Amino acid sequence: MTLRVVRGKRAGVASTNNVDRDGLSELARRATEAAESAPGDDAFPGLAPPADPPVVEGYDEETASLGPDEQARYAAAAIEAATDLPVYGFFTSGVSEMAVASSTGLSVEQRMTDAMALVVAASPDCSGYAEHTAWRAREVDPASVTRQAMEKAERTRGAAELEAGVYRAVLEPYAFAELLEYFSHDSLGALGLLEKRSYLSGRVGKQVFDEQISIADDALDARGMPKAFDFEGTPKQRVDLIENGVARGVVWDRTTAARARNGTVTTGHAGPVETSDWGPLPYALSVAPGTADSVEELAELVGDGIYITRLHYLGVVNPREGVVTGMTRDGTFRIRGGKIAEPLVNLRFTVAVPELLGEVYGLTRRVALVSLQNFYGERYPYGVLAPALAAARFTITGVGSKPGI
């Protein structure tokens, strides 16, 4: 529980996981003391007014009622599908409930379910990855996830190195979603725009990506992890961020909208208190699909290049230019003659996301929901709806470890 106490233009915030009477009394005392000692903020918009959030999907009673035995059966299905390789991973499901109430009369609540199967198939000389996420557990097929991870792992044996350089590339949805999320932290939220560290600063209304790229933040989409309201209790809105390559805007909360001082209003994207330094963030990114039927068709469009399953160790190097660094993992391959060919070791990369998305050969018709929650903190299911992508420029800066444990 998080409590905000307001005294005029001063506000104090405190949090606790002790929600008995004594715990709540202590919470109120700490939040009040914080408000009384805080400096005034003329841009503080006050607490959110009463709201009528939209009705969304995202809760499944069958998933909410899964107990340890049923969860174990899902995990067992993943294990039983393994044949020649060890597999690692998990099946998890849960129900989350969020409620926001205020002395303004605001009172909203929502229950959410989510389920996920994740599998890494690996031995000392190979590794492959797959996952499946949904808000209905019955839509998750752990055995299929295992088979996908094992098939990918078997193809990574005998990995070769690759010279540094700029390559055409096919990115699976896992890789595309991770890259887009890191880019979004600075460039698709209002605070980055106001502080001029967003790539979109000075570029709203201009062509910034290939015309095949359209990106929205749509928490109302039942294909993702639907949300009715944000952490201020404000109803969620769909926000078109990029439309046919043209920058259309960013997501806003009440604080950044007030700071803009130009009539801007919140789009329902306030985050939890612990992420307030980032400002509003897009928690439901969705990339419009293309026309390709498969990643193999994307490889044909690339002709000669590399194929990337997923990424890790990502970091933002230059937010103003959208530069992200990291490493490929669990399935990197050479593309030759339009075919996904020999395996490669894990590769180090440094990519300007706008440059990557500036020349796109194609995207798949199918989009996948890629989970972005890490399960280390509060359970708040969210992810990116992304197709696979074929692009002209992906910069490899070096080699890393071989596939395997």
C-alpha positions as CSV (number, residue, x, y, z in Angstrom):
1,M,0.0,0.0,0.0
2,T,1.2,3.5,-0.9
3,L,-0.3,6.6,0.7
4,R,0.0,10.2,-0.6
5,V,-0.9,13.0,1.8
6,V,-1.3,16.5,0.4
7,R,-1.0,19.8,2.2
8,G,-1.6,22.6,-0.3
9,K,1.1,22.3,-2.9
10,R,3.2,20.0,-0.7
11,A,2.9,16.2,-0.9
12,G,4.4,13.3,1.0
13,V,4.4,9.7,0.1
14,A,5.0,6.5,2.2
15,S,4.6,2.8,1.5
16,T,4.1,-0.3,3.6
17,N,3.3,-4.0,3.4
18,N,1.9,-4.0,6.9
19,V,-1.8,-3.4,6.4
20,D,-3.2,-4.0,9.8
21,R,-4.6,-1.1,11.9
22,D,-1.2,-0.3,13.5
23,G,0.6,-0.5,10.2
24,L,-1.8,1.8,8.5
25,S,-1.6,4.3,11.3
26,E,2.2,4.4,11.0
27,L,1.9,4.7,7.2
28,A,-0.4,7.8,7.7
29,R,2.0,9.3,10.2
30,R,5.0,8.9,7.9
31,A,3.2,10.2,4.8
32,T,2.0,13.3,6.8
33,E,5.4,14.0,8.2
34,A,6.8,13.8,4.6
35,A,4.2,16.2,3.3
36,E,4.8,18.7,6.1
37,S,8.6,18.8,5.4
38,A,8.3,18.7,1.6
39,P,8.9,21.9,-0.5
40,G,6.0,23.3,-2.3
41,D,5.5,22.3,-6.0
42,D,3.5,24.8,-8.0
43,A,3.2,22.3,-10.8
44,F,1.6,19.7,-8.6
45,P,-1.8,19.0,-10.2
46,G,-3.5,17.7,-7.0
47,L,-5.2,14.3,-6.5
48,A,-7.1,12.7,-9.4
49,P,-10.9,13.4,-9.5
50,P,-13.5,10.6,-9.6
51,A,-13.3,8.6,-12.7
52,D,-15.3,6.0,-14.6
53,P,-12.7,3.6,-16.1
54,P,-13.6,1.5,-19.1
55,V,-14.6,-2.1,-18.8
56,V,-11.7,-4.3,-19.9
57,E,-10.9,-8.0,-20.1
58,G,-7.9,-9.5,-18.4
59,Y,-9.4,-11.6,-15.6
60,D,-10.0,-15.3,-15.9
61,E,-11.6,-17.1,-12.9
62,E,-10.1,-20.5,-14.0
63,T,-6.6,-19.0,-14.0
64,A,-7.2,-17.2,-10.6
65,S,-8.2,-20.5,-9.0
66,L,-5.2,-22.5,-10.1
67,G,-3.5,-24.0,-7.0
68,P,-0.1,-25.5,-6.5
69,D,-1.2,-28.9,-7.9
70,E,-2.6,-27.5,-11.1
71,Q,0.4,-25.3,-11.6
72,A,2.7,-28.3,-11.1
73,R,0.8,-30.1,-13.8
74,Y,1.5,-27.3,-16.2
75,A,5.2,-27.4,-15.3
76,A,5.2,-31.2,-15.6
77,A,3.9,-30.9,-19.2
78,A,6.9,-28.8,-20.0
79,I,9.3,-31.3,-18.5
80,E,7.6,-34.3,-20.1
81,A,8.0,-32.7,-23.5
82,A,11.8,-32.6,-23.1
83,T,13.7,-35.4,-24.9
84,D,17.5,-35.1,-25.6
85,L,18.3,-31.9,-23.7
86,P,18.0,-30.7,-20.1
87,V,15.4,-27.9,-19.8
88,Y,15.2,-25.1,-17.2
89,G,12.4,-22.6,-16.6
90,F,9.1,-22.2,-14.9
91,F,5.4,-22.1,-15.1
92,T,3.7,-19.4,-13.1
93,S,0.2,-18.0,-12.7
94,G,-1.3,-15.5,-10.4
95,V,-4.1,-13.0,-9.7
96,S,-3.3,-9.4,-8.9
97,E,-5.7,-6.7,-7.7
98,M,-5.1,-3.0,-7.8
99,A,-7.3,-0.4,-6.1
100,V,-7.0,3.4,-6.0
101,A,-9.0,5.6,-3.6
102,S,-8.8,9.3,-2.8
103,S,-10.4,11.9,-0.6
104,T,-11.6,13.5,-3.9
105,G,-14.1,10.7,-4.2
106,L,-12.1,8.5,-6.5
107,S,-12.5,4.8,-6.0
108,V,-11.5,2.3,-8.7
109,E,-10.4,-1.4,-8.6
110,Q,-9.4,-4.1,-11.0
111,R,-8.5,-7.8,-10.8
112,M,-6.0,-9.2,-13.3
113,T,-4.8,-12.7,-14.0
114,D,-1.7,-13.9,-15.9
115,A,0.1,-17.1,-16.7
116,M,3.5,-17.8,-18.3
117,A,5.6,-20.7,-19.3
118,L,9.3,-20.1,-19.9
119,V,11.8,-22.7,-21.0
120,V,15.5,-22.6,-21.7
121,A,16.9,-25.9,-23.3
122,A,20.6,-26.0,-22.8
123,S,23.7,-28.2,-22.5
124,P,27.4,-27.1,-22.5
125,D,27.4,-26.5,-26.2
126,C,23.9,-25.3,-27.1
127,S,20.9,-23.3,-25.8
128,G,17.5,-22.3,-27.0
129,Y,14.7,-20.2,-25.5
130,A,10.9,-19.9,-25.8
131,E,8.1,-18.5,-23.7
132,H,4.3,-18.0,-23.9
133,T,2.3,-15.5,-21.9
134,A,-1.5,-14.9,-21.6
135,W,-4.1,-13.8,-19.1
136,R,-5.9,-17.1,-19.5
137,A,-3.8,-20.1,-18.4
138,R,-5.6,-22.4,-20.8
139,E,-4.0,-20.5,-23.7
140,V,-0.5,-21.4,-22.5
141,D,0.9,-24.7,-23.9
142,P,4.0,-25.5,-21.9
143,A,4.8,-28.6,-24.0
144,S,4.9,-26.5,-27.1
145,V,7.2,-24.0,-25.4
146,T,9.6,-26.8,-24.5
147,R,9.6,-28.1,-28.1
148,Q,10.3,-24.7,-29.5
149,A,13.2,-24.1,-27.1
150,M,14.7,-27.6,-27.8
151,E,14.4,-27.1,-31.6
152,K,16.2,-23.8,-31.3
153,A,18.9,-25.2,-29.0
154,E,19.7,-28.1,-31.3
155,R,20.4,-25.7,-34.1
156,T,22.9,-23.7,-32.1
157,R,25.6,-26.5,-31.9
158,G,28.9,-25.7,-33.4
159,A,28.5,-21.9,-33.2
160,A,31.0,-19.8,-35.2
161,E,32.2,-16.2,-34.6
162,L,31.3,-13.2,-36.7
163,E,33.3,-10.1,-37.5
164,A,32.1,-6.8,-36.2
165,G,30.1,-4.7,-38.6
166,V,26.7,-3.6,-39.8
167,Y,24.4,-6.4,-40.9
168,R,20.9,-6.9,-42.1
169,A,18.9,-8.7,-39.4
170,V,15.8,-10.6,-38.5
171,L,14.7,-10.1,-34.9
172,E,12.2,-12.5,-33.3
173,P,9.4,-10.9,-31.2
174,Y,11.5,-11.5,-28.0
175,A,14.4,-9.5,-29.3
176,F,12.3,-6.7,-30.9
177,A,10.1,-6.3,-27.7
178,E,13.1,-6.0,-25.4
179,L,14.8,-3.4,-27.6
180,L,11.6,-1.4,-27.9
181,E,11.0,-1.4,-24.2
182,Y,14.5,0.0,-23.5
183,F,14.0,2.7,-26.2
184,S,10.6,3.6,-24.7
185,H,11.9,4.4,-21.2
186,D,13.4,7.7,-22.4
187,S,11.7,8.3,-25.7
188,L,8.1,7.4,-25.5
189,G,7.2,8.9,-22.2
190,A,6.3,12.6,-21.5
191,L,9.1,13.2,-18.9
192,G,11.8,12.4,-21.5
193,L,10.1,14.7,-23.9
194,L,9.9,17.6,-21.4
195,E,13.5,17.1,-20.3
196,K,14.6,16.9,-24.0
197,R,16.3,13.5,-23.6
198,S,13.7,11.7,-25.8
199,Y,14.5,10.9,-29.4
200,L,11.1,12.4,-30.2
201,S,12.1,15.8,-28.8
202,G,11.6,18.2,-31.7
203,R,10.5,15.4,-34.0
204,V,6.7,15.0,-33.2
205,G,4.8,15.2,-36.4
206,K,7.9,14.2,-38.4
207,Q,8.8,11.0,-40.2
208,V,11.2,9.2,-37.9
209,F,10.8,5.5,-38.8
210,D,10.1,3.4,-41.9
211,E,6.4,3.8,-43.0
212,Q,5.8,0.2,-42.1
213,I,6.3,0.9,-38.4
214,S,3.2,1.9,-36.4
215,I,3.4,1.7,-32.6
216,A,0.7,2.3,-30.0
217,D,0.3,2.0,-26.3
218,D,-3.0,0.2,-25.8
219,A,-3.8,-1.2,-22.4
220,L,-7.4,-1.8,-23.6
221,D,-6.3,-4.5,-26.1
222,A,-7.5,-7.9,-25.0
223,R,-4.6,-9.5,-26.8
224,G,-2.2,-8.0,-24.2
225,M,-2.6,-7.6,-20.4
226,P,-5.6,-5.2,-20.3
227,K,-5.7,-2.4,-17.7
228,A,-8.6,-0.1,-16.9
229,F,-6.7,2.7,-15.1
230,D,-3.3,3.8,-14.1
231,F,-1.6,4.2,-10.6
232,E,-3.4,7.5,-10.1
233,G,-6.8,5.9,-10.9
234,T,-7.1,7.7,-14.2
235,P,-8.8,5.8,-17.0
236,K,-6.4,4.3,-19.6
237,Q,-6.4,5.6,-23.2
238,R,-5.0,4.2,-26.3
239,V,-2.1,6.4,-27.5
240,D,-0.8,6.3,-31.0
241,L,2.9,6.9,-30.6
242,I,4.2,6.2,-34.2
243,E,1.9,6.1,-37.2
244,N,3.3,4.8,-40.5
245,G,6.7,6.0,-39.3
246,V,5.5,9.5,-38.2
247,A,6.0,10.5,-34.6
248,R,2.6,11.3,-33.1
249,G,3.2,11.7,-29.4
250,V,4.1,10.2,-26.0
251,V,2.2,9.0,-23.0
252,W,1.3,11.4,-20.1
253,D,0.4,11.4,-16.5
254,R,-1.2,14.2,-14.5
255,T,2.1,15.6,-13.3
256,T,3.8,15.8,-16.6
257,A,0.6,17.2,-18.3
258,A,0.6,20.0,-15.7
259,R,4.2,20.7,-16.3
260,A,3.7,21.1,-20.0
261,R,1.4,24.1,-19.4
262,N,-0.1,23.9,-22.9
263,G,-3.5,22.3,-22.3
264,T,-2.1,18.7,-22.4
265,V,-4.0,16.2,-20.4
266,T,-3.1,12.8,-18.9
267,T,-3.5,9.7,-21.1
268,G,-3.7,7.4,-18.0
269,H,-0.1,6.4,-17.8
270,A,1.0,7.2,-14.3
271,G,3.3,4.5,-12.9
272,P,4.0,3.2,-9.4
273,V,5.7,5.5,-6.9
274,E,9.0,3.5,-7.2
275,T,9.3,4.4,-10.9
276,S,8.2,8.1,-10.5
277,D,11.7,9.3,-11.5
278,W,11.0,7.9,-15.0
279,G,7.7,9.7,-15.3
280,P,4.8,8.0,-17.2
281,L,5.8,4.9,-19.2
282,P,4.1,2.9,-21.8
283,Y,3.2,-0.4,-20.2
284,A,1.2,-1.9,-23.2
285,L,3.2,-1.3,-26.3
286,S,1.8,-2.8,-29.5
287,V,3.5,-2.9,-32.9
288,A,1.3,-3.2,-35.9
289,P,1.9,-6.4,-37.9
290,G,3.1,-6.7,-41.4
291,T,2.4,-9.1,-44.3
292,A,5.1,-11.8,-43.9
293,D,3.8,-15.3,-43.1
294,S,6.9,-16.4,-41.2
295,V,10.4,-15.6,-40.1
296,E,11.7,-17.7,-43.0
297,E,10.0,-15.2,-45.3
298,L,11.7,-12.4,-43.5
299,A,15.1,-14.2,-43.9
300,E,14.4,-14.3,-47.7
301,L,13.9,-10.5,-47.7
302,V,17.2,-10.1,-45.8
303,G,19.2,-12.3,-48.1
304,D,22.5,-12.0,-46.2
305,G,22.6,-11.1,-42.6
306,I,21.9,-12.4,-39.1
307,Y,19.0,-13.9,-37.2
308,I,18.4,-13.0,-33.5
309,T,16.2,-14.9,-31.1
310,R,16.5,-12.7,-27.9
311,L,18.6,-10.2,-26.2
312,H,20.0,-9.6,-22.7
313,Y,22.3,-7.3,-20.7
314,L,20.6,-4.3,-22.3
315,G,21.5,-0.8,-21.4
316,V,20.8,2.7,-22.8
317,V,23.9,4.4,-24.0
318,N,22.5,7.6,-25.6
319,P,18.8,8.2,-24.9
320,R,18.6,11.3,-27.1
321,E,19.6,9.2,-30.1
322,G,17.9,6.0,-28.9
323,V,21.2,4.0,-28.7
324,V,21.0,0.7,-26.9
325,T,23.7,-1.8,-26.2
326,G,23.6,-5.5,-25.2
327,M,24.2,-9.0,-26.3
328,T,22.3,-11.6,-28.3
329,R,21.4,-14.9,-26.6
330,D,19.9,-18.4,-27.0
331,G,19.8,-18.6,-30.8
332,T,21.8,-16.4,-33.1
333,F,22.3,-17.5,-36.7
334,R,23.8,-16.4,-40.0
335,I,21.5,-15.8,-42.9
336,R,22.9,-16.8,-46.2
337,G,21.1,-16.8,-49.6
338,G,17.8,-16.0,-47.8
339,K,18.0,-19.0,-45.5
340,I,18.7,-19.3,-41.8
341,A,22.0,-21.0,-41.8
342,E,24.9,-21.8,-39.4
343,P,24.7,-20.9,-35.7
344,L,26.8,-18.0,-34.3
345,V,28.1,-17.3,-30.8
346,N,26.4,-14.7,-28.7
347,L,27.2,-11.3,-30.2
348,R,27.7,-7.9,-28.7
349,F,25.8,-5.1,-30.3
350,T,25.2,-1.3,-30.1
351,V,22.1,-0.2,-32.0
352,A,20.5,3.1,-32.6
353,V,16.8,2.0,-32.5
354,P,15.7,4.8,-34.9
355,E,18.3,3.7,-37.4
356,L,17.2,0.1,-37.0
357,L,13.6,1.0,-37.6
358,G,14.5,3.5,-40.3
359,E,14.7,0.9,-43.1
360,V,12.5,-2.1,-42.6
361,Y,12.1,-4.9,-45.1
362,G,9.1,-6.5,-43.4
363,L,7.2,-7.7,-40.4
364,T,5.3,-10.9,-39.7
365,R,1.5,-11.0,-39.7
366,R,1.5,-12.8,-36.3
367,V,2.3,-10.8,-33.2
368,A,3.4,-12.4,-29.9
369,L,2.8,-11.2,-26.4
370,V,6.3,-10.9,-24.8
371,S,6.2,-10.7,-21.0
372,L,8.3,-7.9,-19.4
373,Q,7.5,-8.5,-15.8
374,N,10.5,-10.0,-13.8
375,F,8.6,-11.4,-10.8
376,Y,11.1,-9.9,-8.4
377,G,8.8,-7.2,-7.1
378,E,5.0,-6.7,-7.0
379,R,3.2,-8.8,-9.6
380,Y,2.0,-6.4,-12.2
381,P,1.5,-8.2,-15.5
382,Y,2.5,-6.3,-18.7
383,G,4.3,-6.9,-21.9
384,V,4.8,-5.9,-25.6
385,L,2.7,-7.2,-28.5
386,A,5.4,-7.5,-31.2
387,P,5.8,-9.2,-34.6
388,A,9.1,-10.4,-35.9
389,L,11.1,-7.8,-37.8
390,A,13.5,-7.7,-40.8
391,A,15.7,-4.5,-40.9
392,A,18.6,-3.2,-42.9
393,R,21.0,-2.2,-40.1
394,F,22.0,-4.0,-36.9
395,T,25.5,-3.1,-35.6
396,I,27.6,-5.9,-34.2
397,T,30.5,-4.7,-32.1
398,G,32.1,-8.0,-31.0
399,V,31.6,-11.6,-29.9
400,G,30.7,-13.1,-26.5
401,S,30.3,-16.5,-25.1
402,K,29.3,-19.6,-27.0
403,P,25.7,-21.0,-26.6
404,G,25.3,-23.3,-23.6
405,I,25.1,-23.4,-19.9
